Amino acid sequence: MPQNGGVLNGSTRFDHTNYFEMMPSNALELAMWLEADRMRSLKITPETLKNQQDVVSEEVRANVLNQPYGAFEWLGLPQKANTNWYNAHNFYGDLSDLAAANLDDVKTFYDTYYAPNNAVLVVTGDVTPDEVMTLAKKHFGAIPSRPLPPRPDISEPAQTSEKFFEESDKLARTPAVAFGYHLPERMTRDFFALSLLDPLLVGDESAKLYQALVKENQIASGASGGFNYGLGNNFDYNGPMLYAFRVDYRPDLKGSDVIAVVDKVIGAIQEHGITEDELRQAKVNFRSSFLENIEGCSIPGFGRSDLLAALALYDDDPNRINTILAELDKVTVADVRQAATKYLVPANRTSIDRRPVGGGK
């Protein structure tokens, strides 16, 4: 593909794996052929399996094991917050699990899930629908459907008491705390309300948590967070999800000191709500981020394709890309206050205080 002036890559998320190519429109058929070939006849040998085990193991070492904090805000936190194995295991892969995979495991997984009735194909750009459909039928039409296993129960029981964990980190120089709240089901009114509260809490340096933690109390160097934090966005998942945050804070304090300030900020919203002006600004900020994501910065067009695929997979309605902003516009200040009061409470929260070995209190 690079020889055709394009790029290609892929990634695995909580609920799907994506593959994508960006290429000149005159190379569309090549891309379609490559994806159909991947779905029809992946060649798996002991050599290719060993190669990929080494590649992924090295990726885990580079991105997690040999990094300060070990991706604790997006990899460690869900394992602590959730109780259903499907939501609570290391989805990146423990090295022992990666090493234990054999050819039969891989072939069974491929034969089960890499099927046209379990996939969505999205093409955006300088092409016509007729052209895409003709090529899709030509290259994918003869690939047989396969029986899919029953979907497992991925529901998460309600959390009824706060969870707090302390961890040591040999590579970190300063402490950080990650915390997350279980979210309402996606595409519900509470979900949209919290989606609009998000930019008010951690959108930028004017956001409430940054102002309280960094500017006013001077206990942190930064605060970040979001839905599907570190992996995607508000819409490209299809199961239990956390509204997760990370705060890097002063070594002479503890994570509980950070959480106390967070509770004051959220408590004020629960008691007094937000203003109409704040809601209006949140809608502007969300709209801007949404449209920017669709356009795509580093990979033009990827955001649009990725979102269309998620909406097709999880909502059976890719046209929802045109209605999401209208649904957000319906959210009121009362909706935001109600959702914050229901979900952003200590009993629904899990925290990990990750500190340097031998550092701080």
SESE-529536 format. One line per field, with one value per residue (C-alpha): x, y, z; residue number from 1. Coordinates in nm, 3 decimals, padded with zeros to 5 digits. Example, Ala and Ser with C-alpha at 12.3 -4.5 7.8 and 13.67 -1.06 7.14 Angstrom:
REM residues 2
east: 01.230/01.367
north: -00.450/-00.106
up: 00.780/00.714
i: 1/2
***
This chain:
REM residues 361
east: 00.000/00.279/00.393/00.053/00.090/-00.122/-00.106/-00.253/-00.287/-00.526/-00.607/-00.802/-01.047/-01.273/-01.547/-01.399/-01.089/-01.049/-00.831/-00.797/-00.625/-00.592/-00.502/-00.564/-00.908/-00.754/-00.619/-00.961/-00.987/-00.648/-00.761/-01.086/-00.898/-00.655/-00.935/-01.131/-00.816/-00.765/-01.120/-01.114/-00.779/-00.546/-00.231/-00.135/00.189/00.407/00.646/00.383/00.231/00.570/00.639/00.314/00.356/00.695/00.555/00.263/00.473/00.722/00.434/00.306/00.655/00.702/00.355/00.282/00.549/00.836/00.636/00.576/00.223/00.173/-00.131/-00.315/-00.582/-00.710/-00.578/-00.558/-00.868/-01.127/-00.979/-01.032/-01.370/-01.546/-01.642/-01.764/-01.461/-01.544/-01.493/-01.233/-00.950/-00.636/-00.764/-00.419/-00.287/-00.061/00.270/00.192/-00.140/00.024/00.295/00.037/-00.164/-00.128/-00.221/-00.553/-00.652/-00.576/-00.740/-01.056/-01.080/-01.023/-01.275/-01.533/-01.514/-01.350/-01.670/-01.873/-02.177/-01.960/-01.798/-01.873/-01.703/-01.689/-01.546/-01.532/-01.376/-01.364/-01.572/-01.934/-02.170/-02.222/-01.847/-01.801/-02.094/-01.971/-01.625/-01.766/-01.979/-01.686/-01.438/-01.654/-01.961/-01.829/-01.701/-01.945/-02.116/-02.032/-02.241/-02.163/-02.152/-02.412/-02.311/-02.182/-02.345/-02.124/-02.355/-02.189/-02.361/-02.415/-02.129/-02.259/-01.948/-01.635/-01.319/-00.975/-00.640/-00.281/00.000/00.377/00.558/00.931/00.943/00.728/00.890/00.573/00.242/-00.078/-00.431/-00.676/-01.044/-01.353/-01.730/-01.950/-02.142/-02.507/-02.591/-02.470/-02.713/-02.944/-03.043/-02.810/-02.530/-02.576/-02.601/-02.268/-02.118/-02.186/-02.063/-01.733/-01.588/-01.689/-01.492/-01.178/-01.206/-00.915/-00.743/-01.068/-01.243/-01.361/-01.123/-00.818/-00.910/-00.970/-00.675/-00.409/-00.495/-00.682/-00.541/-00.212/-00.200/-00.174/00.013/-00.273/-00.611/-00.746/-01.020/-01.316/-01.543/-01.351/-01.046/-00.721/-00.879/-01.159/-01.451/-01.805/-01.952/-01.709/-01.780/-02.074/-02.058/-02.002/-01.768/-01.605/-01.592/-01.224/-00.983/-00.614/-00.454/-00.079/-00.029/00.224/00.450/00.375/00.007/-00.197/-00.456/-00.726/-00.637/-00.705/-01.032/-01.146/-01.112/-01.284/-01.577/-01.612/-01.626/-01.878/-02.073/-02.127/-02.271/-02.496/-02.619/-02.645/-02.628/-02.457/-02.565/-02.732/-02.419/-02.203/-02.434/-02.430/-02.048/-02.033/-02.249/-02.020/-01.711/-01.859/-01.973/-01.627/-01.453/-01.708/-01.660/-01.283/-01.280/-01.490/-01.254/-00.949/-00.622/-00.335/-00.532/-00.788/-01.120/-01.043/-01.266/-01.568/-01.511/-01.448/-01.762/-01.978/-01.849/-01.923/-02.275/-02.340/-02.200/-02.359/-02.671/-02.745/-02.783/-02.482/-02.710/-02.703/-02.384/-02.622/-02.845/-02.605/-02.554/-02.931/-02.977/-02.714/-02.887/-03.193/-03.000/-03.101/-02.924/-03.165/-03.056/-02.690/-02.752/-02.965/-02.704/-02.420/-02.620/-02.696/-02.360/-02.076/-02.096/-01.830/-02.025/-01.999/-01.627/-01.302/-00.964/-00.601/-00.337/-00.009/00.303/00.679/00.850/00.965/00.838/00.603/00.401
north: 00.000/00.255/00.203/00.339/00.655/00.532/00.421/00.119/00.009/-00.144/-00.159/-00.363/-00.184/-00.314/-00.427/-00.449/-00.466/-00.220/-00.224/00.085/00.208/00.555/00.558/00.744/00.671/00.490/00.227/00.150/-00.191/-00.291/-00.202/-00.394/-00.697/-00.685/-00.670/-00.948/-01.161/-01.099/-01.217/-01.512/-01.684/-01.563/-01.774/-01.882/-02.075/-02.144/-01.880/-01.607/-01.689/-01.665/-01.338/-01.183/-01.311/-01.139/-00.819/-00.791/-00.891/-00.619/-00.374/-00.463/-00.415/-00.082/00.061/-00.083/-00.276/-00.038/00.283/00.490/00.432/00.129/00.275/00.247/00.500/00.297/-00.055/-00.099/00.095/-00.117/-00.432/-00.287/-00.123/-00.413/-00.753/-00.937/-01.117/-00.992/-00.636/-00.697/-00.893/-00.752/-00.702/-00.597/-00.941/-01.073/-01.200/-01.551/-01.554/-01.431/-01.697/-01.972/-01.907/-02.187/-02.233/-02.400/-02.107/-01.854/-02.053/-02.109/-01.740/-01.641/-01.892/-01.775/-01.398/-01.296/-01.335/-01.096/-01.128/-01.005/-00.710/-00.363/-00.216/00.164/00.360/00.739/00.990/01.051/00.749/00.681/00.440/00.242/00.198/00.081/-00.161/-00.312/-00.374/-00.501/-00.759/-00.857/-00.916/-01.001/-01.155/-01.511/-01.519/-01.741/-01.632/-01.826/-01.915/-01.675/-01.786/-01.642/-01.304/-01.341/-01.158/-00.852/-00.668/-00.521/-00.539/-00.205/-00.091/-00.011/00.104/00.299/00.110/00.257/00.092/00.192/00.079/00.135/00.224/00.168/00.391/00.687/01.001/01.168/01.026/01.013/00.903/00.750/00.726/00.631/00.620/00.358/00.524/00.491/00.291/00.465/00.681/00.736/01.079/01.048/00.945/01.258/01.474/01.345/01.381/01.754/01.777/01.625/01.936/02.147/01.917/01.836/01.998/02.242/02.473/02.662/02.340/02.301/02.025/02.196/02.524/02.361/02.122/02.319/02.689/02.730/02.458/02.406/02.036/01.896/01.958/01.849/01.678/01.481/01.232/01.125/00.844/00.541/00.733/00.650/00.424/00.593/00.826/00.843/00.627/00.356/00.097/-00.128/-00.238/-00.117/00.181/00.414/00.790/00.791/01.060/01.094/01.358/01.395/01.556/01.683/01.424/01.555/01.466/01.152/01.048/01.096/01.466/01.492/01.301/01.537/01.836/01.644/01.570/01.940/02.031/01.761/01.827/02.188/02.068/01.822/02.090/02.391/02.251/02.433/02.758/02.799/02.975/02.681/02.436/02.646/02.654/02.278/02.218/02.440/02.258/01.914/02.005/02.135/01.820/01.595/01.759/01.772/01.399/01.327/01.521/01.357/01.538/01.291/01.057/01.252/01.072/00.804/00.955/00.958/00.601/00.474/00.636/00.513/00.161/00.178/00.311/00.037/-00.235/-00.127/00.067/-00.078/00.285/00.458/00.753/00.833/01.024/01.297/01.300/01.280/01.656/01.715/01.470/01.656/01.987/01.857/01.822/02.070/02.198/01.984/01.675/01.745/01.795/01.481/01.265/01.401/01.332/00.977/00.863/01.083/00.958/00.785/00.457/00.438/00.522/00.324/00.490/00.381/00.588/00.507/00.635/00.610/00.338/00.494/00.839/01.072/00.991
up: 00.000/00.070/-00.291/-00.392/-00.186/00.104/00.464/00.640/00.999/01.246/01.615/01.866/02.095/02.372/02.134/01.784/01.571/01.286/00.977/00.763/00.450/00.307/-00.062/-00.389/-00.529/-00.827/-00.584/-00.434/-00.595/-00.459/-00.106/-00.149/-00.278/00.015/00.273/00.103/00.094/00.466/00.534/00.294/00.333/00.604/00.598/00.948/00.998/01.302/01.171/01.128/01.467/01.638/01.460/01.577/01.932/01.940/01.788/02.029/02.329/02.246/02.205/02.552/02.696/02.520/02.589/02.933/03.121/03.053/03.075/03.390/03.523/03.294/03.115/03.445/03.348/03.050/03.108/03.484/03.587/03.402/03.557/03.905/03.843/03.670/03.805/03.493/03.343/02.996/03.117/03.387/03.224/03.064/02.711/02.586/02.679/02.953/02.819/02.946/02.757/02.438/02.461/02.526/02.207/01.951/01.586/01.669/01.893/01.622/01.342/01.548/01.630/01.269/01.134/01.385/01.364/01.035/00.840/00.621/00.849/01.140/00.964/00.836/00.530/00.508/00.216/00.223/-00.014/-00.387/-00.490/-00.584/-00.406/-00.728/-00.772/-00.414/-00.428/-00.754/-00.609/-00.278/-00.459/-00.681/-00.400/-00.095/-00.257/-00.271/00.087/00.281/00.600/00.912/01.217/01.497/01.862/02.100/02.234/02.591/02.877/02.920/03.158/03.463/03.804/03.971/04.192/04.540/04.727/04.645/04.548/04.617/04.537/04.602/04.371/04.356/04.036/03.986/03.677/03.786/03.927/04.050/04.172/03.971/04.047/03.800/03.880/03.689/03.718/03.551/03.268/03.171/02.861/02.547/02.348/02.647/02.778/03.078/02.842/02.633/02.944/03.079/02.732/02.761/03.119/03.007/02.831/03.132/03.364/03.162/02.822/02.852/03.100/03.159/03.270/03.627/03.737/03.589/03.755/04.095/04.096/03.910/03.941/04.269/04.496/04.311/04.394/04.040/03.717/03.495/03.470/03.175/03.107/02.898/02.786/02.653/02.770/02.595/02.335/02.147/02.191/02.324/02.049/01.934/02.201/02.280/02.641/02.995/02.994/03.243/03.253/03.345/03.462/03.534/03.758/03.809/04.150/04.404/04.572/04.923/04.886/04.832/04.577/04.839/04.854/04.482/04.511/04.788/04.554/04.274/04.505/04.585/04.217/04.134/04.454/04.347/04.016/04.195/04.434/04.203/03.852/03.566/03.404/03.067/02.943/03.051/02.877/02.562/02.568/02.630/02.322/02.114/02.244/02.185/01.835/01.752/01.881/01.709/01.370/01.412/01.486/01.178/00.955/01.111/01.172/01.136/00.906/00.701/00.678/00.936/01.205/00.975/00.859/01.212/01.349/01.060/01.119/01.494/01.437/01.182/01.410/01.734/01.637/01.293/01.189/01.029/00.949/01.319/01.246/01.122/01.431/01.726/01.750/01.737/02.027/02.226/02.155/02.344/02.671/02.942/03.253/03.456/03.260/03.336/03.706/03.727/03.549/03.763/04.079/03.971/03.830/03.960/04.316/04.531/04.542/04.162/04.155/04.144/04.201/04.167/04.345/04.170/04.344/04.285/04.484/04.812/04.717/04.902/05.207
i: 1/2/3/4/5/6/7/8/9/10/11/12/13/14/15/16/17/18/19/20/21/22/23/24/25/26/27/28/29/30/31/32/33/34/35/36/37/38/39/40/41/42/43/44/45/46/47/48/49/50/51/52/53/54/55/56/57/58/59/60/61/62/63/64/65/66/67/68/69/70/71/72/73/74/75/76/77/78/79/80/81/82/83/84/85/86/87/88/89/90/91/92/93/94/95/96/97/98/99/100/101/102/103/104/105/106/107/108/109/110/111/112/113/114/115/116/117/118/119/120/121/122/123/124/125/126/127/128/129/130/131/132/133/134/135/136/137/138/139/140/141/142/143/144/145/146/147/148/149/150/151/152/153/154/155/156/157/158/159/160/161/162/163/164/165/166/167/168/169/170/171/172/173/174/175/176/177/178/179/180/181/182/183/184/185/186/187/188/189/190/191/192/193/194/195/196/197/198/199/200/201/202/203/204/205/206/207/208/209/210/211/212/213/214/215/216/217/218/219/220/221/222/223/224/225/226/227/228/229/230/231/232/233/234/235/236/237/238/239/240/241/242/243/244/245/246/247/248/249/250/251/252/253/254/255/256/257/258/259/260/261/262/263/264/265/266/267/268/269/270/271/272/273/274/275/276/277/278/279/280/281/282/283/284/285/286/287/288/289/290/291/292/293/294/295/296/297/298/299/300/301/302/303/304/305/306/307/308/309/310/311/312/313/314/315/316/317/318/319/320/321/322/323/324/325/326/327/328/329/330/331/332/333/334/335/336/337/338/339/340/341/342/343/344/345/346/347/348/349/350/351/352/353/354/355/356/357/358/359/360/361
***
